[in-house]
Amino acid sequence: MDVDDLEGYFDRWSRAHGGYDVRGSRPTRAWLRVAHFFGAPLARRGVSPTTVTLVGGVGAIAVGAVAALGGRWPVLAAALVVVVAVLDGVDGAVAQLTDSSTAWGRVVDQLVDRVGDLSMVVGLWALGAPGLLCAAAAVLTVLDESIRGSAAAEGVGAVGLVSFPERPARLLLGGLAFLVAGLVPDVAGVTVTVAAAVWTLLAVVATGQLVVNVRRKLHGRPRNLSDLDG
C-alpha cells in the first residue's frame, strides 16, 4: 500500500483489530494519526517494525533505571514513557504500512510491553511506593495480559479482549507519577504510592472485566475440533 495513504492505514488497522471502527473514535483516530506520522518515514526507508520495537524496549528498560535515580531524574523518566508510548504505536504502523507483520514480531512486541510495564513498577517502588503494592500491580498486570493471550489463542477477537484500563492507562499513570515526583521531589513518595494503588485497582477491574468477557465469548464452545465430530 501507499505508505502515505492515511485512510488505507486506518482500514488495515481496523481489519487487524477485529473490525474496530476507527472513524467512530476520535482518540483512537488521533493516536493512529500520530503513529502514521512517525511510521510513514520509517516505512519509506525500509526500517523493520521489530527494530522499532527493540528501540522501544531499550527505552522501556531505561524508564525504571532513570526514575530510580530520584531527585529531578523522574522527569526524564516521564519523557521516556512518552517516547516508549509513541514507539509502541509506530512499530505497528510500520508493520501495517509495509505489510511486514509477523507472528514473531507480535511476540516481541508483547514481551517489550511487559518489560515496559514492569520497568515502570520498579521505578515506582524505587521512588518509595510500598513493595507489596508494587508486587500486586506487577502480578495483576501480567495476569491480565496472560488472560488476553490465552483467549486470543482460543480465537477470541481483539474487540472481545478490550477492558477499561489497558496499557495506555498504565503509561499515562506511570508517566504522570514520574513527572510529579520529579518536579516536586518532596512529595515523590506519596505520589508514587498513590499511583501504585490506582494501578493495582485498575488491574483488579481489568481482571474482572476480562474474566467475564472471555467466559462469555468462550462459554459453550467445543474444546477442540475433534469434539465437533461427536
N, CA and C of each residue as an Amber inpcrd file, in Angstrom:
protein
   690
   0.8330000  -1.2000000   0.0000000   0.0000000   0.0000000   0.0000000
   0.8720000   1.2560000   0.0000000   0.2980000   2.3660000  -0.4070000
   0.9910000   3.6440000  -0.3620000   1.1680000   4.0410000   1.1040000
   2.4180000   4.1870000   1.5590000   2.6620000   4.4510000   2.9830000
   2.0920000   5.7970000   3.4170000   1.8230000   6.6760000   2.4690000
   1.2680000   7.9830000   2.8140000  -0.2590000   7.9820000   2.8350000
  -0.8630000   6.8530000   2.5010000  -2.3240000   6.7430000   2.4540000
  -2.8680000   6.5220000   3.8700000  -3.2680000   7.5960000   4.5220000
  -3.7450000   7.5100000   5.9030000  -5.0290000   6.7050000   6.0020000
  -5.9570000   6.9220000   5.0790000  -7.2280000   6.2040000   5.1270000
  -7.0170000   4.6980000   4.9320000  -6.0890000   4.3610000   4.0400000
  -5.7770000   2.9480000   3.8510000  -5.1870000   2.3360000   5.1050000
  -4.3810000   3.1170000   5.8050000  -3.8040000   2.6450000   7.0680000
  -4.8970000   2.4210000   8.1020000  -5.8460000   3.3600000   8.1810000
  -6.9840000   3.1870000   9.0880000  -7.7080000   1.8720000   8.8010000
  -7.9500000   1.5990000   7.5100000  -8.6880000   0.3890000   7.1410000
  -7.9190000  -0.8640000   7.5300000  -6.6220000  -0.8640000   7.2920000
  -5.8050000  -2.0230000   7.6480000  -5.7960000  -2.2410000   9.1540000
  -5.6530000  -1.1590000   9.9010000  -5.6370000  -1.2640000  11.3580000
  -6.9700000  -1.8250000  11.8560000  -8.0620000  -1.3660000  11.2870000
  -9.3860000  -1.8480000  11.6980000  -9.5270000  -3.3380000  11.4590000
  -9.0990000  -3.7870000  10.2810000  -9.1970000  -5.2190000   9.9850000
  -8.3340000  -6.0490000  10.9210000  -7.1760000  -5.5140000  11.2860000
  -6.2660000  -6.2490000  12.1750000  -6.7570000  -6.2830000  13.6080000
  -7.7230000  -5.4260000  13.9420000  -8.2390000  -5.3630000  15.3150000
  -9.7230000  -5.7200000  15.3670000 -10.0700000  -6.7440000  14.6170000
 -11.4120000  -7.2940000  14.7050000 -12.5040000  -6.4080000  14.1640000
 -12.1700000  -5.5050000  13.2530000 -13.1850000  -4.6360000  12.6670000
 -13.5490000  -3.4350000  13.5160000 -12.6930000  -3.1020000  14.4760000
 -12.9570000  -1.9410000  15.3450000 -13.1130000  -0.6810000  14.4870000
 -14.1590000   0.0970000  14.7580000 -14.4690000   1.2900000  13.9630000
 -13.5730000   2.4540000  14.3690000 -12.4810000   2.6490000  13.6230000
 -11.5410000   3.7270000  13.9230000 -12.2060000   5.0870000  13.8010000
 -13.0080000   5.2500000  12.7660000 -13.5810000   6.5600000  12.4870000
 -14.6620000   6.9560000  13.4910000 -15.0800000   6.0000000  14.3050000
 -16.0800000   6.3170000  15.3250000 -15.4680000   6.6950000  16.6560000
 -14.1400000   6.7110000  16.7320000 -13.4520000   7.0460000  17.9840000
 -12.4000000   8.1070000  17.7110000 -12.6490000   9.3130000  18.1370000
 -11.6920000  10.3910000  17.8970000 -10.3430000  10.1540000  18.5740000
 -10.3090000   9.7070000  19.8510000  -8.9980000   9.4540000  20.4810000
  -8.1770000   8.4100000  19.7270000  -8.8410000   7.3160000  19.3130000
  -8.1180000   6.2750000  18.5810000  -7.6200000   6.8190000  17.2480000
  -8.4710000   7.5650000  16.5630000  -8.0720000   8.1170000  15.2730000
  -6.8990000   9.0870000  15.4210000  -6.9430000   9.9140000  16.4830000
  -5.8510000  10.8630000  16.7220000  -4.5570000  10.1160000  17.0140000
  -4.6500000   9.0460000  17.8080000  -3.4550000   8.2650000  18.1410000
  -2.8720000   7.6140000  16.8940000  -3.7390000   7.0850000  16.0360000
  -3.2670000   6.4450000  14.8190000  -2.6440000   7.4560000  13.8610000
  -3.1260000   8.6770000  13.8790000  -2.5070000   9.7240000  13.0590000
  -1.0560000   9.9700000  13.5150000  -0.8610000   9.9930000  14.8350000
   0.4880000  10.1870000  15.3720000   1.3860000   9.0240000  14.9570000
   0.8750000   7.7940000  15.1130000   1.6600000   6.6120000  14.7470000
   2.0030000   6.6370000  13.2610000   1.0490000   7.0370000  12.4410000
   1.2840000   7.1020000  10.9930000   2.2880000   8.1970000  10.6510000
   2.2000000   9.3250000  11.3390000   3.1040000  10.4500000  11.0780000
   4.5630000  10.0390000  11.2620000   4.8350000   9.3060000  12.3280000
   6.2080000   8.8750000  12.5920000   6.5560000   7.5800000  11.8500000
   5.5540000   6.7390000  11.6040000   5.8210000   5.4490000  10.9770000
   6.0470000   5.5130000   9.4840000   5.3480000   6.4280000   8.8010000
   5.4680000   6.5030000   7.3420000   6.9070000   6.7620000   6.8770000
   7.6300000   7.7300000   7.4530000   9.0190000   7.9460000   7.0130000
   9.9010000   6.7250000   7.2390000   9.6830000   6.0160000   8.3500000
  10.4730000   4.8110000   8.6240000  10.1540000   3.7120000   7.6200000
   8.8670000   3.5960000   7.2770000   8.4640000   2.5900000   6.2960000
   9.0920000   2.8750000   4.9390000   9.1500000   4.1440000   4.5470000
   9.7590000   4.5080000   3.2670000  11.2450000   4.1600000   3.2340000
  11.9010000   4.1990000   4.3870000  13.3370000   3.9160000   4.4610000
  13.6440000   2.4440000   4.7140000  12.6080000   1.6280000   4.7930000
  12.8160000   0.1960000   4.9530000  13.1740000  -0.2480000   6.3550000
  12.9070000   0.5800000   7.3540000  13.1700000   0.1870000   8.7420000
  12.1510000  -0.8790000   9.1480000  12.6190000  -1.9570000   9.7400000
  11.7070000  -3.0380000  10.1190000  10.9450000  -2.6930000  11.3920000
   9.7160000  -3.1750000  11.5260000   8.9540000  -2.9110000  12.7470000
   9.6140000  -3.4860000  13.9960000  10.3140000  -4.6260000  13.8520000
  10.9850000  -5.2250000  15.0110000  12.1010000  -4.3280000  15.5190000
  12.7770000  -3.6440000  14.6130000  13.8190000  -2.6960000  15.0250000
  13.2210000  -1.5900000  15.8760000  12.0820000  -1.0650000  15.4420000
  11.3960000  -0.0180000  16.2060000  10.9890000  -0.5560000  17.5710000
  10.4850000  -1.7920000  17.5910000  10.0620000  -2.4100000  18.8560000
  11.2310000  -2.5390000  19.8220000  12.3780000  -2.9860000  19.3260000
  13.5470000  -3.1840000  20.1860000  14.0900000  -1.8610000  20.7150000
  14.0520000  -0.8170000  19.8810000  14.4500000   0.5100000  20.3730000
  13.5240000   0.9420000  21.5070000  12.2310000   0.6830000  21.3350000
  11.2890000   0.9790000  22.4070000  11.5760000   0.1750000  23.6570000
  12.0650000  -1.0710000  23.4610000  12.4020000  -1.9100000  24.6060000
  13.5610000  -1.3400000  25.4130000  14.5470000  -0.7980000  24.7210000
  15.6690000  -0.1570000  25.4180000  15.1610000   1.0360000  26.2300000
  14.2840000   1.8190000  25.6090000  13.7160000   2.9570000  26.3270000
  12.8830000   2.5260000  27.5200000  12.1570000   1.4040000  27.3530000
  11.3200000   0.9030000  28.4440000  12.1610000   0.4990000  29.6490000
  13.2760000  -0.1820000  29.3980000  14.1630000  -0.5690000  30.4940000
  14.7430000   0.6590000  31.1800000  15.0730000   1.6580000  30.3660000
  15.6760000   2.8760000  30.9120000  14.7290000   3.6330000  31.8310000
  13.4260000   3.5000000  31.6150000  12.4510000   4.2330000  32.4390000
  12.6610000   3.9520000  33.9170000  12.6700000   2.6760000  34.2880000
  12.8230000   2.3210000  35.6920000  14.1770000   2.7100000  36.2410000
  15.2230000   2.5240000  35.4300000  16.5750000   2.8540000  35.8830000
  16.7300000   4.3470000  36.1240000  16.1970000   5.1490000  35.2240000
  16.3040000   6.6110000  35.3690000  15.4640000   7.0990000  36.5420000
  14.2600000   6.5800000  36.6740000  13.3920000   7.0000000  37.7800000
  14.0330000   6.6880000  39.1310000  14.7450000   5.5550000  39.2060000
  15.3600000   5.1360000  40.4690000  16.4550000   6.0860000  40.9430000
  16.9370000   6.9490000  40.0680000  17.9690000   7.9080000  40.4610000
  17.4310000   8.9810000  41.3910000  16.1120000   9.1550000  41.3970000
  15.4930000  10.1160000  42.3080000  15.7680000  11.5580000  41.9220000
  15.5020000  12.4640000  42.8490000  15.7060000  13.8840000  42.5820000
  14.8440000  14.3550000  41.4330000  15.4630000  15.0250000  40.4550000
  14.7430000  15.5070000  39.2810000  14.7260000  14.4820000  38.1440000
  15.4640000  13.4070000  38.2950000  15.5700000  12.4290000  37.2300000
  14.2350000  11.8220000  36.8000000  13.2570000  11.6470000  37.6810000
  11.9760000  11.0980000  37.2300000  11.3030000  11.9090000  36.1180000
  11.6550000  13.1950000  35.9940000  11.1030000  13.9810000  34.8830000
  11.5650000  13.3820000  33.5560000  12.8350000  13.0030000  33.4970000
  13.3500000  12.3490000  32.2890000  12.6730000  11.0000000  32.0930000
  12.4220000  10.2920000  33.1920000  11.7180000   9.0100000  33.0880000
  10.3300000   9.2150000  32.4930000   9.6590000  10.3050000  32.8870000
   8.3430000  10.6100000  32.3270000   8.4390000  10.8640000  30.8280000
   9.4830000  11.5790000  30.4130000   9.6830000  11.8340000  28.9820000
   9.9280000  10.5260000  28.2330000  10.6780000   9.6240000  28.8570000
  10.9390000   8.3260000  28.2260000   9.6560000   7.5150000  28.0890000
   8.7580000   7.6430000  29.0500000   7.4690000   6.9520000  28.9600000
   6.7190000   7.4170000  27.7100000   6.7610000   8.7250000  27.4430000
   6.1030000   9.2630000  26.2510000   6.7440000   8.6790000  24.9880000
   8.0700000   8.6360000  24.9550000   8.7800000   8.0870000  23.7990000
   8.4110000   6.6190000  23.5960000   8.4090000   5.8640000  24.6670000
   8.0750000   4.4420000  24.5910000   6.6430000   4.2580000  24.0930000
   5.7230000   5.0930000  24.5810000   4.3240000   5.0040000  24.1590000
   4.1900000   5.2580000  22.6620000   4.9070000   6.2720000  22.1720000
   4.8470000   6.5860000  20.7400000   5.4180000   5.4350000  19.9120000
   6.5760000   4.9150000  20.3240000   7.1970000   3.8120000  19.5890000
   6.3250000   2.5620000  19.6080000   5.5400000   2.4030000  20.6700000
   4.6450000   1.2580000  20.7770000   3.5870000   1.2880000  19.6850000
   3.2280000   2.4880000  19.2470000   2.2890000   2.6050000  18.1380000
   2.9750000   2.6270000  16.7920000   4.1700000   3.1880000  16.7450000
   4.8910000   3.3310000  15.4810000   5.2930000   1.9800000  14.9030000
   5.7210000   1.0430000  15.7670000   6.1290000  -0.2610000  15.2250000
   4.9630000  -0.9570000  14.5310000   3.7760000  -0.8330000  15.1300000
   2.5960000  -1.4170000  14.4850000   2.2580000  -0.7150000  13.1830000
   2.4330000   0.6100000  13.1540000   2.1740000   1.3680000  11.9330000
   3.1100000   0.9330000  10.8180000   4.3940000   0.7790000  11.1430000
   5.3770000   0.3490000  10.1460000   5.0150000  -1.0410000   9.6150000
   4.6040000  -1.9290000  10.5270000   4.2380000  -3.2870000  10.1120000
   3.0440000  -3.2630000   9.1640000   2.0470000  -2.4200000   9.4760000
   0.8680000  -2.3320000   8.6150000   1.2010000  -1.6940000   7.2730000
   1.9810000  -0.6250000   7.3040000   2.2850000   0.1160000   6.0780000
   3.1610000  -0.6660000   5.1210000   3.9960000  -1.5550000   5.6490000
   4.9010000  -2.3400000   4.8030000   4.4410000  -3.7840000   4.6480000
   3.2730000  -4.0850000   5.2050000   2.7350000  -5.4410000   5.1380000
   3.7620000  -6.4540000   5.6210000   4.4240000  -6.1150000   6.7400000
   5.5020000  -6.9690000   7.2500000   5.2200000  -7.4950000   8.6530000
   3.9530000  -7.5160000   9.0270000   3.5920000  -8.0470000  10.3440000
   3.8350000  -9.5530000  10.3800000   4.4950000 -10.0170000  11.4330000
   4.7760000 -11.4440000  11.5930000   4.3850000 -11.8960000  12.9990000
   4.2070000 -13.2120000  13.1440000   3.8790000 -13.7640000  14.4560000
   5.0030000 -13.4810000  15.4490000   6.2620000 -13.6210000  14.9940000
   7.3920000 -13.3610000  15.8770000   7.4380000 -11.8900000  16.2850000
   7.1510000 -11.0120000  15.3640000   7.1260000  -9.5870000  15.6840000
   6.0990000  -9.2730000  16.7510000   4.9550000  -9.9400000  16.6780000
   3.9100000  -9.7070000  17.6860000   4.3470000 -10.2350000  19.0530000
   5.0680000 -11.3590000  19.0500000   5.5810000 -11.8980000  20.3190000
   6.5780000 -10.9260000  20.9440000   7.4960000 -10.4080000  20.1320000
   8.4910000  -9.4540000  20.6300000   7.8010000  -8.1970000  21.1460000
   6.7850000  -7.7500000  20.4340000   6.0570000  -6.5520000  20.8510000
   5.4200000  -6.7480000  22.2210000   4.7880000  -7.9040000  22.4270000
   4.1730000  -8.1840000  23.7190000   5.2210000  -8.2840000  24.8240000
   6.3530000  -8.8930000  24.5130000   7.4240000  -9.0200000  25.5040000
   7.9400000  -7.6460000  25.9190000   8.1600000  -6.7750000  24.9510000
   8.6430000  -5.4220000  25.2510000   7.6090000  -4.6500000  26.0680000
   6.3380000  -4.8290000  25.7450000   5.2870000  -4.1550000  26.5170000
   5.3240000  -4.5720000  27.9800000   5.5010000  -5.8690000  28.2260000
   5.5360000  -6.3460000  29.6100000   6.7880000  -5.8450000  30.3200000
   7.9070000  -5.8200000  29.6210000   9.1240000  -5.2610000  30.2090000
   8.8960000  -3.8070000  30.5870000   8.2180000  -3.0650000  29.7050000
   7.9310000  -1.6680000  29.9920000   7.0350000  -1.4960000  31.2110000
   6.0080000  -2.3380000  31.3210000   5.1120000  -2.2710000  32.4890000
   5.8960000  -2.5180000  33.7740000   6.6880000  -3.5770000  33.7680000
   7.4400000  -3.9320000  34.9730000   8.5040000  -2.8850000  35.2980000
   9.0900000  -2.2940000  34.2650000  10.0870000  -1.2480000  34.4960000
   9.4580000  -0.0430000  35.1890000   8.2490000   0.3250000  34.7770000
   7.5710000   1.4370000  35.4440000   7.2590000   1.1050000  36.8950000
   6.8280000  -0.1270000  37.1520000   6.5320000  -0.5280000  38.5280000
   7.7960000  -0.4800000  39.3790000   8.9120000  -0.9370000  38.8090000
  10.1840000  -0.8610000  39.5310000  10.5220000   0.5930000  39.8510000
  10.2830000   1.4840000  38.8970000  10.5230000   2.9060000  39.1350000
   9.6850000   3.4460000  40.2730000   8.4090000   3.0490000  40.3260000
   7.5360000   3.4880000  41.4140000   8.0550000   2.9760000  42.7570000
   8.4630000   1.7120000  42.7650000   8.9920000   1.1230000  44.0070000
  10.2660000   1.8400000  44.4480000  11.1520000   2.1120000  43.4990000
  12.4210000   2.7600000  43.8350000  12.2150000   4.1600000  44.3990000
  11.1200000   4.7900000  44.0220000  10.8410000   6.1400000  44.4970000
  10.0330000   6.1650000  45.7940000   9.7040000   4.9770000  46.3170000
   9.0690000   4.9450000  47.6300000   7.7350000   4.2480000  47.7390000
   7.1850000   3.7320000  46.6500000   5.9130000   3.0120000  46.7430000
   6.1340000   1.6910000  47.4780000   5.1760000   1.2570000  48.3200000
   5.3290000   0.0160000  49.0830000   5.5840000  -1.1890000  48.1810000
   6.4980000  -2.0550000  48.6160000   6.8680000  -3.2070000  47.8190000
   5.7080000  -4.1450000  47.5320000   4.8790000  -4.4130000  48.5500000
   3.7520000  -5.3250000  48.3530000   2.7570000  -4.7620000  47.3460000
   2.5390000  -3.4620000  47.3990000   1.6160000  -2.8230000  46.4670000
   2.1570000  -2.9090000  45.0440000   3.4350000  -2.6680000  44.8920000
   4.0540000  -2.7480000  43.5690000   4.0410000  -4.1850000  43.0480000
   4.2820000  -5.1360000  43.9560000   4.2470000  -6.5430000  43.5510000
   2.8540000  -6.9300000  43.0740000   1.8240000  -6.4490000  43.7790000
   0.4450000  -6.7360000  43.3780000   0.1450000  -6.1420000  42.0120000
   0.6060000  -4.8960000  41.7850000   0.3890000  -4.2410000  40.4930000
   1.0540000  -5.0350000  39.3830000   2.2870000  -5.4910000  39.6270000
   3.0280000  -6.2320000  38.6070000   2.3720000  -7.5750000  38.3080000
   2.0300000  -8.3160000  39.3560000   1.4440000  -9.6510000  39.1710000
   0.1030000  -9.5540000  38.4530000  -0.7430000  -8.6230000  38.8650000
  -2.0560000  -8.4880000  38.2420000  -1.9480000  -8.0520000  36.7840000
  -0.9810000  -7.1950000  36.4980000  -0.7920000  -6.7580000  35.1080000
  -0.3870000  -7.9230000  34.2220000   0.5710000  -8.7180000  34.6900000
   1.0000000  -9.8890000  33.9200000  -0.1520000 -10.8810000  33.7890000
  -0.9520000 -11.0310000  34.8680000  -2.1040000 -11.9300000  34.8280000
  -3.1120000 -11.4800000  33.7710000  -3.4090000 -10.1690000  33.7500000
  -4.3510000  -9.6360000  32.7690000  -3.9020000  -9.9570000  31.3500000
  -2.6270000  -9.6840000  31.0760000  -2.1210000  -9.9010000  29.7210000
  -2.0370000 -11.3930000  29.3900000  -1.8440000 -12.2330000  30.4020000
  -1.8490000 -13.6770000  30.1710000  -3.2470000 -14.1440000  29.7690000
  -4.2680000 -13.5770000  30.4150000  -5.6530000 -13.9000000  30.0600000
  -5.9250000 -13.4910000  28.6170000  -5.4720000 -12.2970000  28.2390000
  -5.6660000 -11.8310000  26.8650000  -5.0070000 -12.7920000  25.8650000
  -3.7600000 -13.1560000  26.1760000  -3.0320000 -14.0290000  25.2690000
  -3.6860000 -15.3970000  25.1310000  -4.1180000 -15.9680000  26.2470000
  -4.7640000 -17.2840000  26.2060000  -6.0860000 -17.2280000  25.4470000
  -6.8550000 -16.1650000  25.6870000  -8.1400000 -16.0230000  24.9980000
  -7.9470000 -15.8010000  23.5070000  -6.9360000 -15.0160000  23.1450000
  -6.6570000 -14.7860000  21.7300000  -6.2730000 -16.0900000  21.0410000
  -5.5240000 -16.9440000  21.7510000  -5.1320000 -18.2360000  21.1880000
  -6.3490000 -19.1420000  20.9650000  -7.4110000 -18.8860000  21.7230000
  -8.6490000 -19.6580000  21.5600000  -9.5950000 -19.0180000  20.5520000
  -9.1250000 -17.9520000  19.8950000  -9.9220000 -17.3640000  18.8220000
 -10.7890000 -16.1910000  19.2090000 -10.6400000 -15.6760000  20.4220000
 -11.4050000 -14.5020000  20.8170000 -10.7940000 -13.2840000  20.1260000
 -11.6100000 -12.5080000  19.4230000 -11.1260000 -11.3510000  18.6880000
 -10.6610000 -10.2420000  19.5960000  -9.9030000  -9.2990000  19.0170000
  -9.3170000  -8.2080000  19.8010000 -10.3820000  -7.3750000  20.5050000
 -11.5180000  -7.1490000  19.8290000 -12.5720000  -6.3390000  20.4350000
 -13.1070000  -7.0010000  21.6930000 -13.1670000  -8.3360000  21.7020000
 -13.6620000  -9.0550000  22.8680000 -12.7090000  -9.0420000  24.0340000
 -11.4850000  -8.5740000  23.8140000 -10.4890000  -8.5590000  24.8780000
 -10.2360000  -7.1590000  25.4070000 -11.0690000  -6.2200000  25.0250000
 -10.8990000  -4.8410000  25.4830000 -11.4320000  -4.7070000  26.9040000
 -10.6600000  -4.0480000  27.7490000 -11.1230000  -3.7210000  29.1030000
 -10.9140000  -2.2330000  29.3160000 -11.5440000  -1.6900000  30.3340000
 -11.4490000  -0.2450000  30.5540000 -10.0110000   0.2090000  30.7880000
  -9.3190000  -0.3620000  31.7820000  -7.9270000   0.0710000  31.9930000
  -6.9550000  -0.8360000  31.2380000  -6.2980000  -0.3150000  30.2360000
  -5.3290000  -1.0950000  29.4790000  -3.9850000  -0.3950000  29.5100000
  -3.0710000  -0.8260000  28.6340000  -1.7120000  -0.2930000  28.6440000
  -1.6570000   1.2350000  28.5200000  -2.4590000   1.8620000  27.6540000
  -2.4050000   3.3300000  27.6070000  -2.6730000   3.9770000  28.9640000
  -3.6000000   3.3950000  29.7310000  -3.8930000   3.9380000  31.0610000
  -2.6840000   3.7660000  31.9860000  -1.9880000   2.6410000  31.8620000
  -0.8090000   2.4210000  32.6940000   0.3110000   3.3830000  32.3250000
   0.4920000   3.6030000  31.0360000   1.5220000   4.5430000  30.5880000
   1.2230000   5.9620000  31.0810000  -0.0320000   6.3460000  30.9920000
  -0.4240000   7.6790000  31.4600000  -0.2070000   7.8130000  32.9550000
  -0.6150000   6.8020000  33.6980000  -0.4730000   6.8340000  35.1500000
   0.9910000   6.8760000  35.5670000   1.8020000   6.0000000  34.9810000
   3.2180000   5.9810000  35.3230000   3.9220000   7.2550000  34.9160000
   3.6250000   7.7480000  33.7250000   4.2520000   8.9770000  33.2530000
   3.9290000  10.1660000  34.1300000   2.6700000  10.3070000  34.5150000
   2.2670000  11.4260000  35.3780000   2.9060000  11.3150000  36.7590000
   2.9770000  10.0940000  37.2820000   3.5780000   9.8940000  38.6040000
   5.0490000  10.3010000  38.5910000   5.7720000   9.8930000  37.5560000
   7.1910000  10.2580000  37.4680000   7.3560000  11.7680000  37.2800000
   6.4800000  12.3690000  36.4970000   6.5740000  13.8050000  36.2530000
   6.3930000  14.5900000  37.5550000   5.3580000  14.2500000  38.3060000
   5.1140000  14.9490000  39.5720000   6.2330000  14.6760000  40.5650000
   6.6800000  13.4190000  40.6310000   7.7550000  13.0620000  41.5590000
   9.0370000  13.8190000  41.2450000   9.2900000  14.0550000  39.9670000
  10.4910000  14.7720000  39.5880000  10.3850000  16.2690000  39.7830000
   9.1980000  16.8110000  39.5350000   9.0070000  18.2480000  39.6890000
   8.9310000  18.6570000  41.1500000   8.3540000  17.7760000  41.9770000
   8.2150000  18.0680000  43.4110000   8.7530000  16.8680000  44.2000000
  10.0680000  16.7410000  44.3100000  10.6630000  15.5780000  44.9730000
  10.1720000  15.3520000  46.4000000   9.7650000  16.4080000  47.0870000
   9.3190000  16.2590000  48.4770000   8.0670000  15.3940000  48.6070000
   7.2710000  15.3120000  47.5420000   6.0450000  14.5070000  47.6100000
   6.1670000  13.2500000  46.7450000   7.3810000  12.9130000  46.3640000
   7.5810000  11.7640000  45.4750000   7.0290000  10.4800000  46.0810000
   7.3010000  10.2440000  47.3610000   6.8470000   9.0110000  47.9990000
   5.3430000   8.8730000  47.9880000   4.6500000   9.9500000  48.3290000
   3.1850000   9.9220000  48.3370000   2.6530000   9.7430000  46.9220000
   3.2520000  10.4560000  45.9850000   2.7920000  10.4060000  44.5920000
   2.8740000   8.9990000  44.0230000   4.0220000   8.3600000  44.1830000
   4.1840000   7.0270000  43.5900000   3.3680000   5.9800000  44.3410000
   3.1350000   6.2030000  45.6430000   2.2840000   5.2700000  46.3920000
   0.8540000   5.3260000  45.8760000   0.3530000   6.5380000  45.6580000
  -0.9960000   6.6970000  45.1000000  -1.0580000   6.0770000  43.7080000
  -0.0210000   6.3150000  42.9080000  -0.0020000   5.7640000  41.5500000
  -0.0180000   4.2370000  41.5780000   0.7680000   3.6410000  42.4680000
   0.8060000   2.1770000  42.5660000  -0.5440000   1.6260000  43.0190000
  -1.1980000   2.3390000  43.9510000  -2.5100000   1.8980000  44.4430000
  -3.5500000   1.9640000  43.3260000  -3.5460000   3.0650000  42.5660000
  -4.5010000   3.2050000  41.4600000  -4.2170000   2.1500000  40.3970000
  -2.9440000   1.9330000  40.1000000  -2.5580000   0.9110000  39.1250000
  -3.1150000  -0.4500000  39.5310000  -2.9340000  -0.7970000  40.8100000
  -3.4290000  -2.0880000  41.3030000  -4.9400000  -2.1720000  41.1910000
  -5.6350000  -1.0930000  41.5590000  -7.0940000  -1.0800000  41.4680000
  -7.5510000  -1.2640000  40.0210000  -6.9020000  -0.5560000  39.0900000
  -7.2580000  -0.6970000  37.6850000  -7.0070000  -2.1070000  37.1820000
  -5.9380000  -2.7200000  37.6570000  -5.6290000  -4.0870000  37.2490000
  -6.6820000  -5.0670000  37.7640000  -7.1830000  -4.8280000  38.9760000
  -8.2520000  -5.6730000  39.5240000  -9.5040000  -5.5500000  38.6560000
  -9.8440000  -4.3100000  38.2950000 -11.0070000  -4.0700000  37.4340000
 -10.8240000  -4.7730000  36.0870000  -9.6230000  -4.6370000  35.5140000
  -9.3460000  -5.2590000  34.2150000  -9.4810000  -6.7760000  34.3000000
  -8.9710000  -7.3650000  35.3820000  -9.0650000  -8.8100000  35.5460000
 -10.5180000  -9.2590000  35.5650000 -11.3410000  -8.5500000  36.3390000
 -12.7610000  -8.8840000  36.4110000 -13.4430000  -8.7740000  35.0490000
 -13.1740000  -7.6750000  34.3430000 -13.7830000  -7.4930000  33.0270000
 -13.3600000  -8.5790000  32.0510000 -12.0680000  -8.8930000  32.0550000
 -11.5660000  -9.8880000  31.1130000 -12.1400000 -11.2680000  31.3870000
 -12.1940000 -11.6550000  32.6660000 -12.7360000 -12.9690000  33.0050000
 -14.1780000 -13.0790000  32.5470000 -14.9710000 -12.0430000  32.8150000
 -16.3800000 -12.0560000  32.4130000 -16.5140000 -12.0880000  30.8910000
 -15.7800000 -11.2180000  30.1990000 -15.8860000 -11.1430000  28.7380000
 -15.4210000 -12.4160000  28.0630000 -14.2800000 -12.9340000  28.5210000
 -13.7310000 -14.1370000  27.8980000 -14.6320000 -15.3350000  28.1620000
 -15.1540000 -15.4510000  29.3790000 -16.0560000 -16.5670000  29.6750000
 -17.2970000 -16.4930000  28.7880000 -17.8130000 -15.2850000  28.5910000
 -18.9910000 -15.1250000  27.7460000 -18.6900000 -15.5230000  26.3000000
 -17.4980000 -15.1480000  25.8280000 -17.1380000 -15.4600000  24.4460000
 -16.8810000 -16.9570000  24.2340000 -16.3020000 -17.6070000  25.2450000
 -15.8960000 -19.0000000  25.0870000 -16.9080000 -20.0000000  25.6190000
 -17.8660000 -19.5440000  26.4170000 -18.8170000 -20.4620000  27.0470000
 -19.5870000 -21.2400000  25.9820000 -19.5530000 -22.5470000  26.1080000
 -20.3070000 -23.3880000  25.1840000 -19.5370000 -23.8080000  23.9580000
 -18.3320000 -23.2580000  23.7610000 -17.5420000 -23.6860000  22.6080000
 -16.9760000 -25.0740000  22.8420000 -16.8590000 -25.8820000  21.7870000
 -16.1940000 -27.1940000  21.9550000 -14.7340000 -26.9830000  22.3020000
 -14.1580000 -27.9090000  23.0300000 -12.7790000 -27.7610000  23.4900000
 -11.7900000 -27.8440000  22.3400000 -12.0630000 -28.6630000  21.3360000
 -11.1760000 -28.7660000  20.1820000 -11.9730000 -29.2710000  18.9850000
 -11.3360000 -29.3280000  17.8510000 -12.0520000 -29.6890000  16.6260000
 -12.5960000 -31.1040000  16.6660000 -11.9390000 -31.9880000  17.3770000
 -12.4160000 -33.3740000  17.4270000 -13.7780000 -33.4620000  18.1020000
 -14.0710000 -32.5020000  19.0150000 -15.3570000 -32.5100000  19.7060000
 -16.4980000 -32.2400000  18.7360000 -16.2050000 -31.5700000  17.6190000
 -17.2510000 -31.2640000  16.6510000 -17.7730000 -32.5160000  15.9460000
 -16.9710000 -33.5770000  15.9510000 -17.3610000 -34.8240000  15.2810000
 -18.1750000 -35.7320000  16.1890000 -18.4730000 -35.2330000  17.3920000
 -19.2820000 -36.0100000  18.2930000 -18.4970000 -37.0220000  19.0760000
